[in-house]
């Protein structure tokens, strides 16, 4: 659902959407390195669970505890956001009878309710009830060949153009799984948004 902010609304992010934060992930290491056929790297013993109920986002650094946090090379791409509908699209496109595990995409934030892929180059915020965290969308988070191994054969191709967006956090705050409000600098429905 979309509505434009009223007179007291945020002039920079005037478009409001009710969404769901479905999954959050913070991983201390790159698990998909090398050849997909060799399988993902194991988490070190004693490492915290990657799936989180909430995450702490730090401006210009990323998600605390994540592999990209504070790395200069990933400054503008430290957080990945994806629509969980993209994973469901793969299930339908490949005719799968069993639901796929969205965590296997390795995206930090999986949302339901908007076409995230339209937010590249756009500014947006997410508020899960503890204050808005603002992001700058930059480039697409293109799927890799690992998707054919970790999701299903053919998933790499099915996810093209639907892999989400690499973002830079512009403010700090906490995000949690559950109902959320996404505010955007662009009107998603007038930019060709098609919810799978």
C-alpha positions in Angstrom: 0.0 0.0 0.0 1.3 3.4 -0.9 0.4 6.9 0.3 2.0 10.2 -0.2 3.2 12.0 2.9 1.0 14.9 4.0 2.1 18.4 4.9 4.1 17.2 7.9 5.6 14.3 5.9 9.2 13.8 4.9 9.8 16.0 1.8 12.9 14.0 0.8 11.1 10.6 1.1 7.5 11.4 0.3 6.2 8.0 -0.7 5.1 5.6 2.0 4.7 1.8 1.8 3.6 -0.7 4.4 5.9 -3.7 4.1 7.1 -6.7 6.2 10.7 -7.3 7.1 10.7 -11.1 6.6 14.3 -12.1 7.2 17.5 -10.4 8.5 21.0 -11.8 8.1 24.3 -10.8 9.5 27.2 -13.1 8.6 30.7 -12.7 10.0 32.3 -14.3 6.8 31.8 -14.8 3.1 30.3 -18.3 2.9 30.0 -18.4 -0.9 33.6 -18.3 -2.0 35.4 -20.5 -4.5 33.6 -23.0 -6.6 29.9 -23.6 -5.9 30.4 -27.3 -6.3 32.7 -27.3 -3.2 29.9 -26.0 -1.0 29.7 -23.0 1.3 32.3 -22.3 4.0 31.2 -23.4 7.5 30.7 -20.8 10.2 33.4 -20.9 12.8 32.4 -22.7 16.0 31.0 -20.3 18.5 29.9 -17.8 15.8 26.5 -16.2 16.4 23.6 -17.3 14.3 23.4 -15.6 10.9 19.6 -15.3 11.0 18.6 -12.5 13.3 15.4 -11.1 14.8 17.0 -7.7 14.8 20.2 -6.0 13.5 22.0 -2.8 14.4 22.8 -0.6 11.3 25.5 2.0 11.5 25.7 4.9 9.1 28.3 4.5 6.4 29.5 1.2 8.0 26.8 -1.4 7.5 25.3 -4.0 9.8 27.2 -4.7 13.0 28.5 -8.3 12.9 28.3 -8.6 9.1 31.1 -9.5 6.8 30.9 -6.1 5.0 30.8 -3.9 8.2 33.3 -1.1 8.1 35.2 -2.2 5.0 36.0 0.8 2.8 35.7 -1.3 -0.4 32.1 -2.0 0.5 31.1 1.4 1.8 28.5 2.0 -0.8 27.3 -1.6 -0.9 27.5 -2.7 2.7 23.9 -3.7 3.0 21.9 -5.8 0.5 18.1 -5.6 0.4 15.9 -7.9 -1.6 12.2 -8.6 -2.1 11.2 -12.1 -0.8 8.8 -12.2 -3.7 11.9 -12.7 -5.9 12.6 -16.0 -4.2 8.9 -17.0 -4.6 9.2 -16.0 -8.3 12.1 -18.6 -8.6 9.8 -21.3 -7.0 7.1 -20.6 -9.6 9.4 -20.1 -12.6 11.2 -23.4 -11.9 7.9 -25.3 -10.9 9.3 -26.2 -7.5 7.0 -28.0 -5.1 9.0 -27.1 -2.0 9.6 -23.6 -0.8 13.1 -22.2 -1.1 15.1 -20.9 1.9 15.4 -17.1 1.4 18.5 -17.0 3.6 20.3 -18.9 0.9 20.4 -15.7 -1.1 22.7 -14.2 1.5 20.9 -10.9 1.4 20.9 -8.9 4.6 17.3 -7.7 4.5 14.4 -9.5 2.8 11.2 -7.5 2.5 7.7 -8.3 1.4 5.5 -5.7 -0.3 7.6 -3.6 -2.7 9.8 -4.3 -5.7 13.1 -3.5 -4.1 15.0 -3.7 -7.5 13.5 -0.3 -8.4 15.3 1.4 -5.6 18.8 1.3 -7.2 20.0 5.0 -7.3 17.0 6.0 -5.0 17.0 7.1 -1.4 14.7 5.2 1.1 14.2 4.4 4.7 12.9 1.5 6.8 11.2 1.9 10.1 10.3 -1.2 12.1 9.2 0.8 15.1 12.5 1.9 16.6 13.0 4.9 14.3 13.7 5.1 10.6 17.1 4.0 9.1 17.9 5.7 5.9 19.7 4.1 2.9 21.0 5.1 -0.5 20.4 2.5 -3.1 23.3 2.1 -5.4 23.8 -0.8 -7.8 22.0 -4.1 -8.3 22.9 -7.1 -6.1 23.3 -9.4 -9.1 22.8 -13.1 -8.4 25.7 -15.4 -8.8 26.2 -19.0 -9.9 26.0 -20.1 -6.3 22.2 -19.7 -6.6 22.0 -22.8 -8.8 23.6 -24.8 -6.0 22.1 -23.2 -2.9 18.6 -22.5 -4.1 17.9 -24.8 -7.2 19.3 -25.5 -10.7 18.1 -22.5 -12.8 17.8 -20.1 -9.9 20.7 -18.0 -11.1 18.9 -17.2 -14.4 15.5 -16.8 -12.8 16.9 -14.2 -10.3 18.4 -12.0 -13.0 17.0 -8.5 -12.6 15.5 -9.5 -9.2 18.5 -9.9 -7.0 17.9 -6.8 -4.9 20.0 -3.7 -4.3 23.3 -2.9 -2.7 22.9 0.0 -0.4 24.8 2.4 1.9 23.2 3.2 5.2 23.0 6.9 5.7 21.8 6.8 9.3 22.1 4.5 12.3 19.4 2.5 14.0 17.9 -0.9 14.7 15.8 -3.0 12.3 13.7 -5.9 13.4 11.6 -8.7 11.7 8.0 -7.7 11.4 5.8 -4.9 10.1 7.7 -1.9 8.8 7.2 1.3 6.9 9.4 2.0 3.8 9.6 5.6 2.6 11.0 6.3 -0.8 12.3 9.2 -2.8 10.5 7.7 -5.9 6.9 6.6 -6.4 7.4 2.9 -7.0 4.0 2.2 -8.6 4.6 5.0 -11.2 8.0 3.5 -12.0 6.8 0.2 -13.3 6.6 -1.6 -10.0 5.1 -5.0 -10.5 4.8 -7.1 -7.4 5.5 -10.6 -8.7 
